[in-house]
Amino acid sequence: CTAATTIPLLSFVRNLKRMEDVLKQSAADEEARKDEKPNPTTGADAVRFACEVYGLGKLDAEEVKELESYDDRNFVLPATTYTYQGSSATITSRTIFKIHNGVESDNPALISAHNAVLQHLMGSGVVVPEPLKIKDGSAVIGWITLPKLRSPSETRQHAVRLFGWIDGVVVGQTASEKDELWRDIGKFVGRMDQQLLQIPQVPAALRGRVHMWDLKNVPALSGFKSYIEDEERKQLQQRVIESFVQRVQPKIATLRSAVIQNDANEMNILINEDRTRVTGIIDFGDCLETCLVFEIAICLAYMMLAKTDPVHAASHIFAGYVEELPLQQDEEDLLHLLVMSRLVQSVTMSAFSSFKDPTNEYLKITATTGWVLLADLEKMGQEEFMRRLKNPK
């Protein structure tokens, strides 16, 4: 090859190596989150910390419920009084007391950036968890000291936050497959993204965030193919990655950029009891600035999993989304591949996690669903997928 072609090739190889290093570091961070998960605390401990840091009134520890969490500790606290800056008010609904893992506690700028995003969305009428101030009113993030999980004789500081409650049940805990609900999910995510586009100043922690779940890092997943045991699945992963490198990567610089929630999945979207309307969205832990179109691609990828007719559900979500925030042609042209790319991210990292924790059967079950959908979407092809996506029935 000529010198003119050698330079871009070398640049690409260097960038790919950098992404693989970044992804491996991110994977190491994921493992560290498990090691740095806050040491087991009781409901009584959560009450004590919440009262000390946030000025909450009397709480009955027996009414406190802990929620499942991958790497943090989250406690549902009953309604009580809330005091800060010397004034007291009654909280008429429950609150969520969150103890952050050690990795995130070492990056308070990122937590503060997520708070800024939540506050921006709240001011725009989008229902998200409200971060409440500590009792002296000086900040939203509080701090507590706990024994280390792996070495209890040592202690470390953990960041804590207190959030207002959002009524509703998560989509993933219902069997509803109503078209009305799918469309409202799309409309809600579209409205959220419309407001995120209007953030006056993107926090530096989000603009410069390097994260394993950013779709920009899909090419680096090649470094994890050895964790995929099935050869056909490994080849499928490689085909999607190669398509991403050829079609998406050259256009990333020209695609619309925005802060996105980055994880609009079935366990983060809350709906009403009638299963017809979205009541809010939670978990902005993966939030960052990246390509805007990634948001709807991620939402479609997750919402299609385990559905009777995945593309039918996706078509109504897509219709709702573009009603609020139309896609540009270059974004629409990549959507099918981006949905597949998110599925590749999910199944690849599930394979990596299964290698690290072979006893976790849940990872294997959810990954199987993802592989099936991924193969179906590849077989369907872009033209047929987009035809059905843009013509909901």
C-alpha positions as CSV (number, residue, x, y, z in Angstrom):
1,C,0.0,0.0,0.0
2,T,1.1,3.6,-0.5
3,A,2.2,6.0,2.2
4,A,-1.1,7.9,1.8
5,T,-3.1,4.8,2.8
6,T,-0.6,3.7,5.4
7,I,-1.0,6.7,7.6
8,P,-4.8,6.4,8.0
9,L,-4.4,2.7,8.6
10,L,-1.8,3.2,11.3
11,S,-4.0,5.9,12.9
12,F,-7.0,3.5,12.9
13,V,-4.9,0.7,14.5
14,R,-3.7,3.1,17.2
15,N,-7.2,4.3,17.9
16,L,-8.5,0.7,18.0
17,K,-5.7,-0.2,20.5
18,R,-6.6,2.9,22.6
19,M,-10.3,1.9,22.6
20,E,-9.4,-1.7,23.6
21,D,-7.3,-0.3,26.5
22,V,-10.1,2.0,27.5
23,L,-12.7,-0.8,27.4
24,K,-10.5,-3.1,29.5
25,Q,-10.0,-0.3,32.0
26,S,-13.7,0.2,32.1
27,A,-14.2,-3.5,32.6
28,A,-11.7,-3.4,35.4
29,D,-13.7,-0.5,36.9
30,E,-16.8,-2.7,36.7
31,E,-15.1,-5.4,38.7
32,A,-13.8,-2.7,41.1
33,R,-17.4,-1.6,41.6
34,K,-18.2,-5.0,43.0
35,D,-15.2,-4.9,45.3
36,E,-16.0,-1.4,46.3
37,K,-19.7,-1.9,46.9
38,P,-20.7,-0.4,50.2
39,N,-20.3,-2.8,53.1
40,P,-23.6,-4.4,54.1
41,T,-25.6,-2.1,56.2
42,T,-28.9,-2.6,57.9
43,G,-32.1,-0.6,57.6
44,A,-31.2,1.0,61.0
45,D,-27.8,2.1,59.6
46,A,-29.5,3.6,56.6
47,V,-31.9,5.5,58.8
48,R,-29.1,6.8,61.0
49,F,-27.0,8.0,58.0
50,A,-29.9,9.6,56.3
51,C,-31.0,11.5,59.4
52,E,-27.4,12.6,60.1
53,V,-26.7,13.8,56.6
54,Y,-30.1,15.0,55.4
55,G,-31.9,16.0,58.5
56,L,-34.7,13.5,58.1
57,G,-37.1,13.1,61.1
58,K,-37.9,10.0,63.0
59,L,-38.0,6.9,60.9
60,D,-38.9,3.3,61.8
61,A,-36.1,1.0,60.6
62,E,-38.5,-1.8,60.2
63,E,-40.3,0.1,57.4
64,V,-37.1,0.6,55.4
65,K,-36.7,-1.6,52.3
66,E,-33.5,-2.3,50.4
67,L,-33.7,-2.4,46.6
68,E,-31.6,-4.7,44.5
69,S,-28.5,-3.0,43.1
70,Y,-25.5,-4.1,41.1
71,D,-22.9,-2.1,42.9
72,D,-24.5,0.5,45.2
73,R,-26.8,0.3,48.2
74,N,-30.3,1.8,47.8
75,F,-32.9,2.0,50.6
76,V,-36.5,3.1,50.4
77,L,-37.3,5.3,53.3
78,P,-40.9,6.1,54.5
79,A,-42.4,9.6,54.5
80,T,-41.2,11.8,57.3
81,T,-40.0,15.4,58.0
82,Y,-37.1,16.9,56.1
83,T,-35.0,19.7,57.6
84,Y,-32.3,21.8,55.9
85,Q,-31.1,25.4,56.4
86,G,-33.0,25.5,59.6
87,S,-36.4,25.0,58.0
88,S,-38.6,21.9,58.2
89,A,-41.1,20.4,55.8
90,T,-43.0,17.2,55.6
91,I,-42.1,14.8,52.8
92,T,-45.5,13.2,51.9
93,S,-44.0,10.4,49.9
94,R,-41.1,8.0,50.2
95,T,-37.5,8.8,49.4
96,I,-34.5,6.7,48.1
97,F,-31.3,6.9,50.1
98,K,-28.4,5.9,47.8
99,I,-24.9,4.9,49.1
100,H,-22.5,5.0,46.1
101,N,-19.9,2.4,45.4
102,G,-16.3,3.4,46.0
103,V,-15.4,3.9,42.3
104,E,-18.0,6.6,41.8
105,S,-17.3,8.0,45.2
106,D,-13.8,8.8,44.0
107,N,-15.3,10.8,41.2
108,P,-17.6,13.4,42.8
109,A,-17.4,15.6,39.7
110,L,-19.3,12.9,37.7
111,I,-22.0,12.6,40.4
112,S,-22.4,16.4,40.4
113,A,-22.7,16.4,36.7
114,H,-25.5,13.8,36.9
115,N,-27.2,16.0,39.5
116,A,-27.0,18.9,37.1
117,V,-28.7,16.8,34.3
118,L,-31.5,15.8,36.7
119,Q,-32.1,19.3,37.8
120,H,-32.2,20.5,34.2
121,L,-34.7,17.9,33.2
122,M,-36.9,18.6,36.3
123,G,-36.9,22.3,35.3
124,S,-38.1,21.2,31.9
125,G,-41.0,19.2,33.2
126,V,-39.4,15.7,32.6
127,V,-40.1,13.4,35.6
128,V,-36.8,12.2,37.0
129,P,-35.7,11.5,40.6
130,E,-35.2,14.8,42.5
131,P,-31.8,15.0,44.3
132,L,-32.4,16.6,47.7
133,K,-30.0,18.8,49.6
134,I,-28.1,17.9,52.7
135,K,-29.4,19.4,55.9
136,D,-27.2,22.6,55.9
137,G,-28.4,23.3,52.3
138,S,-24.8,23.6,51.0
139,A,-24.8,20.6,48.6
140,V,-26.7,17.6,47.2
141,I,-23.9,15.0,47.8
142,G,-23.3,13.9,51.3
143,W,-20.5,11.7,52.7
144,I,-20.4,8.8,55.2
145,T,-17.6,6.5,56.4
146,L,-18.0,2.7,56.2
147,P,-15.6,-0.3,56.7
148,K,-14.2,-1.6,53.4
149,L,-16.0,-4.7,52.0
150,R,-12.8,-6.7,51.4
151,S,-10.9,-5.5,54.4
152,P,-13.3,-4.5,57.2
153,S,-10.5,-3.3,59.5
154,E,-10.0,-0.4,57.1
155,T,-12.6,2.4,56.3
156,R,-13.3,4.6,53.3
157,Q,-15.7,7.4,52.5
158,H,-18.8,6.8,50.3
159,A,-20.8,9.5,48.6
160,V,-24.6,9.4,49.4
161,R,-27.6,11.0,47.8
162,L,-31.3,11.3,48.8
163,F,-33.9,11.3,46.0
164,G,-37.6,12.1,45.8
165,W,-39.9,9.2,45.0
166,I,-41.5,8.6,41.6
167,D,-44.8,6.5,41.6
168,G,-45.0,3.7,39.1
169,V,-43.8,0.2,38.3
170,V,-40.9,-0.6,36.0
171,V,-41.8,-1.8,32.5
172,G,-39.8,-5.0,33.0
173,Q,-42.0,-6.1,35.9
174,T,-45.2,-6.1,33.8
175,A,-46.5,-8.4,31.0
176,S,-48.1,-5.5,29.2
177,E,-47.6,-5.2,25.4
178,K,-50.0,-2.4,24.7
179,D,-49.3,-0.2,21.6
180,E,-50.5,2.8,23.6
181,L,-47.7,2.2,26.1
182,W,-45.0,1.6,23.6
183,R,-45.9,4.9,21.9
184,D,-45.8,6.8,25.2
185,I,-42.4,5.3,26.0
186,G,-41.1,6.7,22.7
187,K,-42.7,10.1,23.3
188,F,-41.3,10.3,26.8
189,V,-37.7,9.4,25.7
190,G,-38.1,11.9,22.7
191,R,-39.2,14.7,25.0
192,M,-36.4,13.9,27.4
193,D,-33.8,14.1,24.6
194,Q,-35.3,17.3,23.2
195,Q,-34.6,18.9,26.6
196,L,-31.2,17.3,26.9
197,L,-30.3,18.9,23.6
198,Q,-30.9,22.3,25.3
199,I,-28.6,22.0,28.3
200,P,-26.9,25.4,28.3
201,Q,-23.5,24.1,29.3
202,V,-22.5,20.4,29.2
203,P,-20.6,19.5,32.4
204,A,-16.9,18.6,31.6
205,A,-17.3,15.3,33.4
206,L,-19.9,14.2,30.8
207,R,-18.2,15.7,27.8
208,G,-14.9,14.0,28.5
209,R,-16.4,10.7,29.9
210,V,-14.9,7.5,28.6
211,H,-17.3,4.7,29.3
212,M,-17.6,1.1,28.2
213,W,-21.3,1.6,27.5
214,D,-20.8,4.4,25.0
215,L,-21.7,3.0,21.6
216,K,-18.6,4.8,20.2
217,N,-16.5,2.1,21.8
218,V,-18.1,-0.8,20.0
219,P,-15.0,-1.5,17.9
220,A,-13.1,-2.3,21.1
221,L,-15.4,-5.2,21.8
222,S,-13.2,-7.3,19.5
223,G,-10.8,-7.5,22.4
224,F,-13.5,-9.5,24.3
225,K,-14.4,-12.0,21.6
226,S,-12.4,-14.8,23.3
227,Y,-15.1,-14.8,26.1
228,I,-17.8,-15.8,23.6
229,E,-17.7,-19.6,23.5
230,D,-20.0,-20.3,20.6
231,E,-18.2,-19.9,17.3
232,E,-21.3,-18.8,15.3
233,R,-22.0,-16.1,17.9
234,K,-18.4,-15.0,17.8
235,Q,-18.6,-14.6,14.0
236,L,-21.9,-12.7,14.4
237,Q,-20.3,-10.3,16.9
238,Q,-17.4,-9.7,14.5
239,R,-19.7,-9.0,11.5
240,V,-21.6,-6.3,13.5
241,I,-18.3,-4.8,14.7
242,E,-16.9,-4.7,11.2
243,S,-20.1,-3.0,9.9
244,F,-19.9,-0.5,12.7
245,V,-16.2,0.4,11.8
246,Q,-17.1,0.7,8.1
247,R,-20.4,2.6,8.4
248,V,-20.7,4.3,11.8
249,Q,-17.2,5.3,12.8
250,P,-16.6,7.5,9.8
251,K,-19.8,9.5,10.5
252,I,-19.5,9.9,14.3
253,A,-17.9,13.4,14.0
254,T,-20.9,14.6,11.9
255,L,-23.8,13.1,13.8
256,R,-25.7,15.3,16.2
257,S,-24.1,15.3,19.7
258,A,-26.0,15.5,23.0
259,V,-26.0,14.4,26.6
260,I,-28.1,11.2,26.7
261,Q,-29.4,9.0,29.5
262,N,-27.7,6.1,27.8
263,D,-29.7,3.3,29.5
264,A,-33.4,3.7,28.7
265,N,-34.2,0.0,29.3
266,E,-37.2,-1.9,30.7
267,M,-35.9,-1.7,34.3
268,N,-35.4,2.1,34.3
269,I,-38.7,3.3,32.8
270,L,-41.6,3.6,35.2
271,I,-45.3,3.3,34.1
272,N,-48.7,3.7,35.7
273,E,-50.9,0.9,37.1
274,D,-53.0,0.9,33.9
275,R,-49.9,0.1,31.9
276,T,-50.7,2.9,29.4
277,R,-48.4,5.8,30.4
278,V,-44.9,6.6,31.5
279,T,-44.6,8.2,34.9
280,G,-40.8,8.8,34.9
281,I,-37.3,7.5,34.3
282,I,-34.6,6.6,36.7
283,D,-30.8,5.7,36.8
284,F,-28.6,8.3,35.1
285,G,-25.4,6.5,36.1
286,D,-24.4,5.8,32.5
287,C,-25.2,9.4,31.3
288,L,-22.7,11.1,29.1
289,E,-22.3,13.3,26.0
290,T,-22.2,11.2,22.8
291,C,-24.2,10.8,19.6
292,L,-27.9,11.7,20.1
293,V,-29.2,8.8,17.9
294,F,-27.6,6.3,20.3
295,E,-30.4,7.0,22.8
296,I,-33.3,5.7,20.7
297,A,-31.1,2.8,19.4
298,I,-30.5,1.7,23.0
299,C,-34.1,2.1,23.9
300,L,-35.3,0.0,21.0
301,A,-32.6,-2.7,21.6
302,Y,-33.7,-3.3,25.1
303,M,-37.4,-2.9,24.6
304,M,-37.5,-5.5,21.8
305,L,-36.0,-8.2,24.1
306,A,-38.4,-11.0,25.0
307,K,-41.4,-9.4,23.1
308,T,-43.9,-11.5,21.2
309,D,-43.3,-9.3,18.1
310,P,-40.2,-7.2,18.8
311,V,-40.3,-5.0,15.7
312,H,-44.0,-4.3,16.2
313,A,-43.3,-3.0,19.7
314,A,-40.3,-1.0,18.4
315,S,-42.4,0.6,15.6
316,H,-44.7,2.2,18.1
317,I,-41.8,3.3,20.3
318,F,-40.1,4.8,17.2
319,A,-43.3,6.5,16.1
320,G,-43.7,8.2,19.5
321,Y,-40.0,9.2,19.6
322,V,-39.9,10.9,16.2
323,E,-43.2,12.7,16.9
324,E,-41.3,14.5,19.6
325,L,-37.8,14.6,18.1
326,P,-37.4,13.6,14.4
327,L,-34.3,11.9,13.3
328,Q,-32.1,13.2,10.6
329,Q,-31.5,11.1,7.5
330,D,-27.9,10.1,8.4
331,E,-29.1,9.0,11.9
332,E,-32.0,7.0,10.4
333,D,-29.7,5.3,7.9
334,L,-27.6,3.9,10.8
335,L,-30.4,2.9,13.2
336,H,-30.7,-0.8,12.4
337,L,-27.0,-1.2,12.8
338,L,-26.9,0.8,16.0
339,V,-29.6,-1.3,17.6
340,M,-27.6,-4.4,16.7
341,S,-24.5,-2.7,18.0
342,R,-26.1,-2.2,21.4
343,L,-27.1,-5.8,21.5
344,V,-23.5,-6.8,20.7
345,Q,-22.3,-4.6,23.6
346,S,-24.8,-6.3,25.9
347,V,-24.1,-9.9,25.0
348,T,-20.4,-9.5,24.8
349,M,-20.1,-7.9,28.2
350,S,-22.5,-10.6,29.5
351,A,-20.1,-13.2,28.2
352,F,-17.2,-11.4,30.0
353,S,-19.2,-11.2,33.2
354,S,-20.2,-14.9,32.9
355,F,-16.5,-15.8,32.6
356,K,-15.8,-13.8,35.8
357,D,-18.8,-15.3,37.6
358,P,-19.7,-18.7,36.0
359,T,-22.3,-19.4,38.7
360,N,-24.5,-16.5,37.6
361,E,-27.3,-18.3,35.5
362,Y,-29.2,-15.0,35.1
363,L,-26.5,-13.6,32.9
364,K,-26.6,-16.6,30.6
365,I,-30.4,-16.5,30.3
366,T,-30.6,-12.8,29.4
367,A,-27.7,-13.1,27.0
368,T,-29.4,-16.0,25.2
369,T,-32.4,-13.7,24.5
370,G,-30.1,-11.0,23.2
371,W,-28.3,-13.4,20.8
372,V,-31.6,-14.6,19.4
373,L,-32.8,-11.1,18.7
374,L,-29.4,-10.1,17.3
375,A,-29.5,-13.0,14.8
376,D,-33.1,-12.2,13.8
377,L,-32.3,-8.6,13.1
378,E,-29.3,-9.5,11.0
379,K,-31.4,-11.9,9.0
380,M,-34.1,-9.3,8.6
381,G,-31.7,-6.7,7.2
382,Q,-31.8,-2.9,7.3
383,E,-34.4,-2.3,4.5
384,E,-37.0,-4.7,5.9
385,F,-36.4,-3.5,9.5
386,M,-36.8,0.2,8.6
387,R,-39.9,-0.6,6.5
388,R,-41.6,-2.2,9.4
389,L,-40.3,0.3,11.9
390,K,-41.7,3.2,10.0
391,N,-45.1,1.6,9.4
392,P,-46.6,0.6,12.8
393,K,-49.8,-1.5,12.7
